[in-house]
Amino acid sequence: MLRETLDAAVAEGKTPVEAVEVASERLAALFSGIDDEYLRARADDVKDVCRALRDCLSGYVENPFAGLPGDAVIVSEELFPSDVAAMDLNRVRAFILRKGSLTSHVAIIARSKGIPVLFGVDINSIGDGDRLLVDGYEGILTVRPDEAEEEAFSERAAHQTPAAEEPLLKQDGTPVRIYGNAGSLDDIRATLNAGAEGIGLFRTEFLFMNSDHHPTEEEQFAVYRQAALECGNRPLTIRTLDIGGDKTLTYWELPREENPFLGIRGVRLSLDYPGTLKTQVRAILRAGAFGIVWMMLPMITTCAELRRVKEIVREAESELAAESVPHASGLPVGIMIETPAAVLTAGELARESAFFSIGTNDLIQYVMAADRGNPGVARLYDPMAQAVRKAIEITVAAAGEAGIPVGVCGEMASDTESRKWLASCGVDNISLSSPSLIGSVRGETR
């Protein structure tokens, strides 16, 4: 995708450096417009790659982070993964940024190193050398603290422990399993190395978005097989293609929609193109021969959709068996609960599903009728709103009656208090973008 955009810009008469700038803007805008928070955060990765290309073309090689003092707090408008890679992280105590998100690679890297990171901070009042107190647990920043603030900070820090040290238990004392969300093989490795007990959501969109054609069965199988091998005896939940509406592919022309969030997306698009769906299903089934693989369907609203996909799965199994191709037999097929329709028919859906995974990102905005990308209604996008909690309780109860596991794979699970409520509600697992291991630190700005 990047190469094609660069070639197009050069064909328009741009210089190589100008072409990189154009490509950066176009591709970052494409990713920024995606509804999925994880994929939207990849806009920063596009900017980072393009910046590296621009620096190579212009001969710029200076490392602005050389010679960091000890106990440094990095305060910046935004940071990219290459910035973090250029730092001696042993000298960094925290990151304070105006732009960014919890699903960005900078956040993932920071959390994997136990470094707190705060986003959306007004950094104008912070000066070079100011003393800062950074409470990563509560998301609190104190600039130039007085003695009382220092004491209060120390008191909070003394009673805080990393989330990984606090077992998350349901009301009956059963532990809630902690899985990870991933969008690539590198993400899977990093998440498992950070302690995840498996992968609760493996997004397959990147495989399609990083290609200039529909990935073949063999191309998909190679990735899914390696993902299963990386997980070993830990479960790998592969979500079928969640594209359409706000997520577009350059090689797949889809109809323009007035309201893409309520349009042809997720399983709806897959069922409109059953050949493409079967190709992916075959690749997933084949990967199932190499690990504990489950298949998850996005944007389900009716039992008819689920039944039709299961028919395609059975057809694919029969074909692979006839071709003597190794594959998983009876691979579990579950669904994401993201729509009010799925909640209201959860009992019927549970009888047809192997498992539920509550996608809180979309569920919250659909239940509350509040676009999570619209700051004007941000107050309504509340994970703990009564209607949202009621929807989750209905879903968990339906899963319990049917005897199937139910998890949560949205960002709601990243919040400490929400996570505790989910455990008390009875969810069996939660799936996070990366382990929540941010602690509290103090230090000086850089």
SULSULSUL-V745879 format. One record per pair of residues at least 4 apart in sequence whose C-alpha atoms are under 7 Angstrom apart, sorted by sequence separation. I is the first residue (numbers start at 1). J is the second residue. D is the distance in Angstrom with one decimal. If there is no record, write none. Layout:
i=[I	I]
j=[J	J]
d=[D	D]
This chain:
i=[1	2	3	4	5	6	7	8	9	10	14	15	16	17	18	19	20	21	22	23	24	25	26	27	28	29	36	37	38	42	43	44	45	46	47	48	49	50	51	52	53	54	55	56	68	79	80	81	82	83	100	103	104	105	106	107	108	109	110	111	126	135	136	145	146	147	148	149	150	151	152	153	154	155	156	161	169	170	183	184	185	186	187	188	189	190	191	192	205	206	207	211	215	216	217	218	219	220	221	222	223	224	225	226	227	228	231	243	244	259	260	264	265	266	267	268	269	270	273	274	275	276	277	278	279	280	281	282	283	284	288	302	303	304	305	306	307	308	309	310	311	312	313	314	315	316	317	318	319	320	321	338	339	340	341	342	345	346	347	348	349	359	360	361	362	363	364	365	366	374	377	384	385	386	387	388	389	390	391	392	393	394	395	396	397	398	399	400	415	416	417	418	419	420	421	422	423	9	10	14	34	35	55	102	103	110	111	135	145	169	170	182	191	215	231	243	264	288	300	320	337	365	383	384	399	408	413	414	422	10	34	110	134	135	169	170	182	192	208	257	337	365	371	372	399	412	413	33	110	134	168	169	208	270	365	370	399	31	32	133	134	167	168	228	10	31	133	372	9	107	132	133	370	396	31	32	132	180	370	31	131	132	245	368	6	9	131	132	368	6	130	246	28	245	180	245	365	6	126	179	364	413	5	28	101	178	179	180	181	245	335	414	27	28	72	73	78	100	117	178	179	180	181	182	183	245	334	337	364	413	71	72	73	74	75	76	77	78	99	116	177	179	180	181	182	183	244	245	333	334	335	336	337	338	407	2	65	66	70	71	72	73	74	75	76	77	78	94	95	96	97	98	99	118	179	180	181	182	183	244	333	334	335	336	337	338	367	406	407	408	409	24	65	69	70	71	73	74	75	76	77	78	93	94	95	96	97	98	243	244	332	334	335	336	337	338	406	407	408	409	414	24	63	68	94	95	96	97	98	183	242	243	336	405	406	407	408	409	81	97	98	242	338	339	364	81	96	98	241	244	338	24	80	340	339	340	383	20	267	396	267	396	48	266	267	281	393	198	266	267	20	48	278	282	202	203	204	281	300	44	198	199	200	201	202	203	204	205	300	17	197	198	199	200	201	202	204	205	289	294	295	296	297	298	299	198	199	201	205	213	278	289	294	295	296	297	298	301	212	288	289	294	295	296	297	299	17	209	286	287	288	296	301	302	189	286	301	185	285	286	300	285	303	343	350	346	350	355	356	357	358	359	361	354	355	356	357	358	359	360	361	343	347	351	355	356	357	358	359	360	343	346	350	357	360	236	237	238	239	240	242	235	236	237	238	239	240	233	234	235	236	237	238	239	228	232	233	237	239	41	220	224	229	41	42	217	221	225	228	229	41	217	220	221	224	228	228	38	221	225	228	37	217	221	112	201	1	200	1	1	35	34	33	34	200	194	191	176	179	181	177	178	179	180	181	182	176	177	178	179	180	181	170	171	176	177	178	179	180	169	170	180	168	170	163	164	163	162	162	162	157	137	136	137	136	137	136	135	134	135	134	133	134	133	132	133	132	131	132	131	132	130	131	129	130	129	128	129	128	116	114	115	116	114	111	114	108	111	111	103	93	93	73	75	72	73	74	75	71	72	73	74	71	72	73	72]
j=[5	6	7	8	9	10	11	12	13	14	18	19	20	21	22	23	24	25	26	27	28	29	30	31	32	33	40	41	42	46	47	48	49	50	51	52	53	54	55	56	57	58	59	60	72	83	84	85	86	87	104	107	108	109	110	111	112	113	114	115	130	139	140	149	150	151	152	153	154	155	156	157	158	159	160	165	173	174	187	188	189	190	191	192	193	194	195	196	209	210	211	215	219	220	221	222	223	224	225	226	227	228	229	230	231	232	235	247	248	263	264	268	269	270	271	272	273	274	277	278	279	280	281	282	283	284	285	286	287	288	292	306	307	308	309	310	311	312	313	314	315	316	317	318	319	320	321	322	323	324	325	342	343	344	345	346	349	350	351	352	353	363	364	365	366	367	368	369	370	378	381	388	389	390	391	392	393	394	395	396	397	398	399	400	401	402	403	404	419	420	421	422	423	424	425	426	427	14	15	19	39	40	60	107	108	115	116	140	150	174	175	187	196	220	236	248	269	293	305	325	342	370	388	389	404	413	418	419	427	16	40	116	140	141	175	176	188	198	214	263	343	371	377	378	405	418	419	40	117	141	175	176	215	277	372	377	406	39	40	141	142	175	176	236	19	40	142	381	19	117	142	143	380	406	42	43	143	191	381	43	143	144	257	380	19	22	144	145	381	20	144	260	43	260	196	261	381	23	143	196	381	430	23	46	119	196	197	198	199	263	353	432	46	47	91	92	97	119	136	197	198	199	200	201	202	264	353	356	383	432	91	92	93	94	95	96	97	98	119	136	197	199	200	201	202	203	264	265	353	354	355	356	357	358	427	23	86	87	91	92	93	94	95	96	97	98	99	115	116	117	118	119	120	139	200	201	202	203	204	265	354	355	356	357	358	359	388	427	428	429	430	46	87	91	92	93	95	96	97	98	99	100	115	116	117	118	119	120	265	266	354	356	357	358	359	360	428	429	430	431	436	47	86	91	117	118	119	120	121	206	265	266	359	428	429	430	431	432	105	121	122	266	362	363	388	106	121	123	266	269	363	50	106	366	366	367	412	50	297	426	298	427	80	298	299	313	425	231	299	300	54	82	312	316	237	238	239	316	335	80	234	235	236	237	238	239	240	241	336	54	234	235	236	237	238	239	241	242	326	331	332	333	334	335	336	236	237	239	243	251	316	327	332	333	334	335	336	339	251	327	328	333	334	335	336	338	57	249	326	327	328	336	341	342	230	327	342	227	327	328	342	328	349	391	398	395	399	404	405	406	407	408	410	404	405	406	407	408	409	410	411	394	398	402	406	407	408	409	410	411	395	398	402	409	412	292	293	294	295	296	298	292	293	294	295	296	297	291	292	293	294	295	296	297	287	291	292	296	298	101	280	284	290	103	104	279	283	287	290	291	104	280	283	284	287	291	292	103	286	290	293	103	283	287	194	409	210	409	211	212	246	246	246	247	431	435	434	423	429	431	428	429	430	431	432	433	428	429	430	431	432	433	423	424	429	430	431	432	433	423	424	434	423	426	436	437	437	437	438	439	440	438	438	439	439	440	440	440	440	441	441	441	442	442	442	443	443	443	444	444	445	444	445	444	445	445	445	446	446	438	437	438	439	438	436	439	434	437	438	433	441	443	443	445	443	444	445	446	443	444	445	446	444	445	446	446]
d=[6.3	6.1	6.1	6.1	6.3	6.3	6.1	6.3	6.8	4.8	5.5	5.9	6.3	6.5	6.2	6.1	6.0	6.3	6.2	5.9	5.8	6.0	6.3	6.4	5.9	6.2	6.0	6.2	7.0	6.5	6.4	6.1	6.2	6.2	6.0	6.3	6.3	6.1	6.1	6.2	6.2	6.1	5.8	6.4	6.9	6.2	6.7	6.2	6.2	6.7	6.7	6.4	6.3	6.0	6.1	6.1	6.1	6.4	6.2	5.5	6.7	5.6	6.8	5.6	6.3	6.3	6.2	6.1	6.2	6.2	6.3	6.1	6.1	6.8	6.4	6.7	5.3	5.3	6.2	6.4	6.3	6.2	6.0	6.1	6.0	6.2	6.7	4.8	6.0	5.7	6.6	7.0	5.8	6.2	5.9	6.1	6.8	6.2	5.7	6.2	6.2	6.2	6.2	6.1	6.4	6.3	6.7	5.2	5.8	6.3	6.9	5.6	5.1	6.6	6.0	6.4	6.5	6.1	6.4	6.0	6.3	6.5	6.1	6.0	6.4	6.2	6.1	6.2	6.2	6.2	6.4	6.9	6.1	6.1	6.4	6.2	6.2	6.5	6.2	6.2	6.2	6.1	6.2	6.2	6.3	6.2	6.1	6.1	6.2	6.1	6.1	6.9	6.6	6.1	6.2	5.6	6.2	5.8	6.7	6.9	6.1	6.1	5.7	6.9	6.1	5.9	5.9	5.4	6.8	6.3	6.9	6.4	6.3	6.1	6.2	6.3	6.1	6.2	6.3	6.1	6.1	6.2	6.3	6.2	6.2	6.3	6.0	6.3	5.9	6.4	6.4	6.1	6.3	6.3	6.0	6.5	5.6	5.8	6.4	5.4	6.7	6.8	4.9	5.5	6.8	4.9	6.7	5.0	6.2	5.5	6.2	5.1	5.9	6.2	6.6	6.7	5.4	5.0	6.7	5.1	5.8	4.8	6.4	6.1	5.2	6.7	6.2	6.8	6.0	6.7	5.3	6.7	6.1	6.3	4.3	6.5	5.6	6.9	6.6	6.9	6.7	5.6	7.0	6.4	6.4	6.3	5.0	6.8	6.9	4.9	5.8	5.5	6.3	5.4	6.1	5.9	6.3	6.7	4.9	5.8	6.6	7.0	5.6	6.3	5.8	5.1	5.0	6.2	5.1	6.6	5.7	6.7	6.2	6.4	6.5	5.8	4.9	6.0	6.0	5.2	6.4	5.9	6.9	6.5	5.6	6.8	5.1	6.9	6.7	6.3	6.1	5.9	4.5	4.1	5.7	6.3	6.2	5.8	6.9	5.0	6.4	6.3	5.6	6.0	6.4	5.8	5.2	6.3	5.9	6.3	6.8	6.3	6.9	6.6	6.1	6.0	5.5	5.9	6.7	5.7	4.9	4.7	5.9	6.2	5.7	6.1	4.9	6.7	6.4	6.6	5.5	4.9	5.5	6.3	6.1	6.5	5.5	6.2	6.0	5.0	6.8	5.1	5.6	4.7	5.0	4.8	6.0	5.7	6.2	4.9	6.6	5.9	6.0	6.3	5.4	6.8	6.5	7.0	4.6	5.7	5.7	4.9	4.8	4.7	5.2	4.9	5.1	5.4	6.4	5.9	6.1	5.5	5.7	6.4	5.2	6.8	6.1	6.3	6.6	4.3	5.4	4.6	5.3	4.7	4.6	5.2	6.6	5.6	5.5	6.6	5.9	6.4	5.7	6.5	6.9	5.4	5.8	6.0	5.9	6.8	6.0	6.5	6.0	4.9	4.6	5.1	4.9	4.4	5.6	6.6	5.4	5.8	6.3	5.5	5.8	6.7	5.5	4.5	4.7	4.6	7.0	5.5	6.9	6.7	5.7	6.3	6.4	6.3	4.7	6.5	6.6	5.5	6.0	6.0	6.8	5.3	6.1	6.5	6.2	5.9	6.1	4.2	5.5	5.5	6.1	5.4	6.8	6.6	6.4	6.7	4.3	5.7	6.2	6.9	6.3	6.2	6.1	5.9	6.4	6.6	5.7	6.5	5.8	5.3	5.9	6.4	6.6	6.5	5.3	6.5	6.4	6.8	6.4	5.7	6.0	6.6	6.5	7.0	6.8	6.5	4.8	6.1	6.4	5.4	4.8	5.6	6.5	5.8	6.7	5.7	6.3	5.0	4.8	5.2	6.1	5.9	5.7	6.4	6.3	6.2	6.2	5.9	6.4	6.3	6.5	6.1	6.0	6.4	6.8	6.0	6.6	4.8	5.1	4.8	4.8	4.7	5.2	6.5	6.3	5.9	5.0	6.2	6.2	5.1	6.0	6.1	6.6	6.1	6.1	6.8	4.7	6.8	5.4	6.8	6.9	4.1	5.0	6.1	5.2	6.3	6.6	5.3	5.9	6.2	6.5	5.8	5.8	5.3	6.4	5.6	6.0	6.2	5.3	6.2	5.2	4.6	4.6	4.6	5.4	4.6	6.4	6.8	4.9	6.0	5.9	6.3	5.2	6.1	4.9	6.8	5.8	5.8	5.9	6.4	6.3	6.0	5.8	6.1	5.9	6.2	6.3	4.9	4.9	4.6	5.1	4.5	5.7	6.5	6.5	6.0	6.2	5.7	5.9	5.9	6.7	6.0	6.5	6.5	7.0	6.7	7.0	6.5	6.3	6.1	6.8	5.5	4.5	4.4	6.0	6.3	5.1	6.4	5.9	6.6	5.6	5.0	6.9	5.4	6.8	6.4	6.8	7.0	5.5	6.2	6.4	6.9	6.4	6.9	6.8	6.4	6.4	5.2	6.6	5.4	5.3	6.4	5.9	6.7	7.0	5.8	6.4	5.8	6.0	4.7	5.4	6.8	5.2	4.5	5.4	4.4	4.7	4.7	4.8	5.4	5.0	6.5	6.0	6.4	5.7	6.0	5.1	6.2	6.7	5.7	6.2	6.5	5.9	5.3	6.7	6.2	6.1	6.3	5.5	6.1	5.4	6.7	5.2	4.6	6.0	6.6	5.6	6.6	5.8	4.6	6.1	6.7	5.7	6.1	5.8	4.6	7.0	5.7	6.6	5.7	5.6	5.0	5.7	6.4	5.9	5.0	5.7	6.1	6.2	5.4	6.7	6.8	6.1	6.0	6.0	6.5	6.4	6.5	6.0	6.5	5.8	5.6	5.9	6.5	5.1	5.3	4.4	5.2	6.4	5.6	5.7	5.8]
